[in-house]
Amino acid sequence: MTPRGRKKARTPSLHDVARKAGVSTASVSRVLNHVKPTSERLRRRVHAAAEELGYVPKSGHGVPPARLLAVVAYDLRNPYFCEILSGIEERAASFGLTPMILDLQGGRAAWDAARTAAVGLGSRGCVFLGTGVPERELVELARESGLPVVAVNQSVRHPAVRTINIDYEKATSTATQHLLRLGHRRLGFLGGSPSSPVSEEKVHGVREALAEAGLEIAAANVIHGGATVEWGFQALNTFLARPRELRPTAVLCACDLVALGVLHALRSAQLGVPADVSVVGFDDIEMACHANPPLTTISPPKYEMGRRAVELLLAEDLHASPITEYVMIESPLVVRESTGASPPA
């Protein structure tokens, strides 16, 4: 019995092992599930971290294939996806399922390997995080394998694939309205792939809010291309190369990582945030509230999205009828210190 007043020790998770070893959760999953290739050095680091934490793998040898849940992620370097994975891992464990995490950073070869592993090992189903796999291939996988497939953070409008997505247009429209109320009229948008439907939806939300105010965003103020801190730093410098009167007074970013790079670039240029430029992110990752200054950002319920992804995949088992094939998640704007009144003209 747990002594009164003392909290029961939390069982270490796959994410805890990854943090301790200084590697991604995908790498930990590969080592513990004996997925090759993995280096001897990586194996030693992961096993040492697991032993120190007292982590007992639920996956690997001895786990019936039908108890595996394939989780295919586009970019596990982004902490946004790690928070979703925490929700997936917790909810999957409650059903006796073990996530088998596969990362698509290796490109086409990684996708082929992930597909083979997910189907060949007879997993219970597949959850896809991000937009790394085209819709037609997700539909093809669902049809050919007969497995339930859930896409998270991707606009898939096909009944063969169940989807949990964010109302990106509404979210960025809300953020834009916040900036308009602060007096900003010259806005910029940074980040994301130009061919990504998600990026298009985010920009459309900005344009929609501006149009309602009788304004528009200049084409030169919309720059696509990346979703990293370094890319955000370089992209913001594109704005700073212009005369001051032509620069945006507020910048909306496709993700928090880009926003962190933007904050760094503004500090390097000795510009104040929000005195000179206001900055808005998207994702509300853990470090957003610890940025300098704390970042105003759109906050999707990441952990809950992971939990709901597992529930959607197991909808038949849970006797959920009719099955909802498309779940739209609303994400509030969290206002912190990176946004303020527009500077005087």
N, C-alpha and C positions, 0 to 999 in steps of 0.2 A: 504494500500500500504506500502511495506517495505521501510523505509527511505533510501535515497541514501547512499551507502557506508556501510550499515549495513547488515550483512548476516542474512538470514532467519534462525530462530532457527530450529535445526534438531529435528525431531520427535523421541522421545525415542523408542528404539527397545527392543525386548525380551532379547537380549544379554546385553543391558544396565541394565535391571532389574536384571538379573542374577548376574552381577558384583556388583551391589549395595547391593543385598541381601547376597552375598557371597556364592551362590549356583550355580549349573549347569543350563544351559538353559533347559535341560530335566526336572529338578525339577520345574522350573518356568512354563513350558508348562503343566506339570501334574497338578499343582495347579490351573492354570487358566482355564484348560479344565475339571477340576473336575474328574480327573482320580485317582482312589484309588488303593493302600492305600497311603495317605499322612498324616503326623503328623500335629497336631494343631499348633505346634511351627513353622514348615516349612510354613504352610499357612499364619500365622501372619507375618513372615519375608518377604515373597513374596508380600503380599498385601500392607505391609507398604512401601516397596521399590517402588512398582508400583505407589502408591498414591503420594509418595514424588517426583517421576520423572514426574508425570502426564501421565503415560503410560495408554493408553486405549486398553484393550485386543481386538484383532480381532477374537479371537477364543472363544470357550465355548458356553454358552447359546445364542441362537439366530442366530448361524451360520449354514446355511444349510450344511448337511453332504457332499454334492458334492463339497463344497468350501474348504474342508479340504485337506491338502497334508501331507500324512504320511511320516515322516523322521525318519528312524531307524538308529541309530548310534552305533558303537561298543564300543567306548571309548571316552566319552565327557570330560574326564579329560585331554586329549591331546589338547592343544590349536590349533593345526593344524586343527582339525575338526571344532572348533568353528569359524575359519575364513571361512571355506567352508559354514558353516551354515549361516553366515552373507550374503553371496551371494545368498543362497537359499531363505532366508527370504525376501531380497530386491526384487528379481525377482518374487517370488511368489506373493508378495503384488501387483505388477504391473498388475497381472492377477486376482486380487481379491481373491487370495487363502491364507489360513492361515496354516502355518506349525504346525503339531502336532508331537512334538519331543518325541521319545521313545528311551531309552538307554538299550543296551543289557548287561550291566555289571552283571545283575542278572542271566546270563546263559540261560539254556534251558527254564526255566519258563518265563523269560523275553521275549524270542523270541516268545513263544506261546501267551503271552499276547499282544505283539506288532502285531502279525499276526491277532489275533482276533479283535483288535481295528482298524487296518487298513482296514480290510474287512468289519467288522460288522458295522462300522460307515459310510461305503459307501464313503470313501475318493476318491479323484480324481485320485490318483495314489500313488506309493511308491518310495521313494529314499532311498537307502542304502549306508551308509558311512562306509568304512573299510571292513575287511575280516571276520567279525564275523559270517556270515551265509554262509553255503556251496552253491556252484553254483546250485546243484540239487534242493535245497529247494527254491531258488529264481525262478528257472524255473517253479517249481511246483506251487508256489504262482501266478505267472503270468498267467499260463494256467488255473488254477482253478478259479481265481477271475475275469479274463478278464481285470484286471487293468494294465495300463502301469507301468513297473517296471524299474527303473534306478539304476545301481550299480556304485558307485564312488569309485575309488581306489581299484578296484578288477578286476582281469583278467577273465571275463566271456565271453566265445566265443559261445554263443547260441542266435539265433535270437529272442527268447522270451524275452530276457532281454537286454535292451539298456545299454551301458557301456561308462563311461568316465574314462579313465585310463591314467597313466603316462608312458612314455617310460623309465622305470626304468633302463634297460640295457644301453641305450645310456647315461643316466644321470650319472650313476656310472662309466661308461667307461670314460666319459669326466673328472670326478673328479680324476680318477686314472691317466689319461694322464697328468693332472696338477701336480700331485705328482711326476710322473716320470721325468717331465721336471725340477723339483726342486732337482733331484738327488736321490730320495728315491727308494730303492730296496727291503726293508723288510717292507711289508704292512700287516696290520691286519684289520679284519672286525668284527664289534660287533653289535648284536641286531637282533630282529625279531624272529618269530617262525620258527623252522627248517622245518616244514611242510607247510609253507606259500609259495604259488607261487610267491608272491611279493618279499619275502626274496631271493628266488632262483634266480629271475631275477636280483636283485641287485648284488648278488655275481657273477653271470654269467658275468655281465658287467665289474666287476673288473678283473675277470680271462681273459676275452677277451682282454682287454687293455694290461694286463701283457704279454699274449701270443704273441701279436704283437711285443712286445719288447724283446721276447725271454726269458721271466721270468715266474714264477708261484708263487702263494700264498701258503704258507705252510698250510697243513690241520689244524695244531695246532693253526694257526693264525686266523681261522674262528670260532667264538663262537656265537651261537644262544641262544635265551632264553627269552629275555625281551625287553621292549620298554619304560622303565622308567629311571628317573635320578638315582635312587638308584641302579638299575640293571647295568647301565653303570659304576657307581663308583666301584661296586664289580667286574665286568668283567675286567675292566682295571687293577685291582690289580692282576688278574691272569697273565697278561703279566709282571707286575713288579716283580713277584716272580721269574722270570727267570734271568739268568745271563744277564748283559747288552748287550753283543754281540748277544744274541738270541732274544732280544725284537724287535718288530716292531718299525721303526723310524717314521711311519705315521699310523694313525688309521682312517679308514672310518667307519662311524656309520649309522645304519639303519634309525635313526631319530635324530632330534636335542635334544630330551630329553636325549637319551643315551649319546650324545656328551657332554651335560652339566655335566653329571655325570663323564665322562672321564676327562674333564677339572678340576673338583674338585679333582679327585684322583691324577692327576699329580701335582697339587698345593700342596696337602697334602704330597706328596713324595718329595717336593722341587725340582721338575723338571720343566724346562722352556718350554713354548709353544710359538713359535715353535722351540726354540733353541735346545731342546732335542727330542721332539715329536711333529709332526704336526697332527692336528685333523680336520676332515671334517664331517659335519653333513648332514642331509637330511630333508627338509621341509621349512626352513627359517621362523620359527615361529617368532613372534614379539620380543621375548627376545634374539634371536640369535645375533642380532647386538649389544646388550648390555652385552653380555657375557664377561668374562675376560680370554683371550682377545676376541674381536669380532670374531664370528665364521664364517669360510668359510663353505658354505653350498649350497646344491642344492635347487633351489627356484621354486617350482610349482606355477602356478597362481591360488592360492586357492580360492579367491573371485570369479574369473571368472569361475572356475570349478563349483562352486555352482550355479551361474547364468545359465550356460549352461546345468546343470543337469535338471533344471526346464524346459528350452526350449526343451530339448530332450524328456522329459516326455509329453510335450504338442505339440509335433511335428505335429500331425494331425490337431489340432486346429489352428496352425500357418500356415497350408497349406504348410508345408515343404515336398516336394516330389522330389525324393524318400527319405525315412527316413534313416538317417545314424544311424546304430545300434551300431557302435563301434567308439568312438572318442578317438584318441591318442593325449595326450598333451605333448609337449616338455617342459623341465624344465632346464633353464640355471644354470650354476655354478656361484655363487656370491663369489668372492675371497675377504676375509678379512684378519685379522692379525693372525689367528690360524694356517696358513700354511706358511712354509718357507723352506729354503734350508736344505737338509739332513745334520745332524751333521757329522763331520769327523769320519772315522772308528776308 
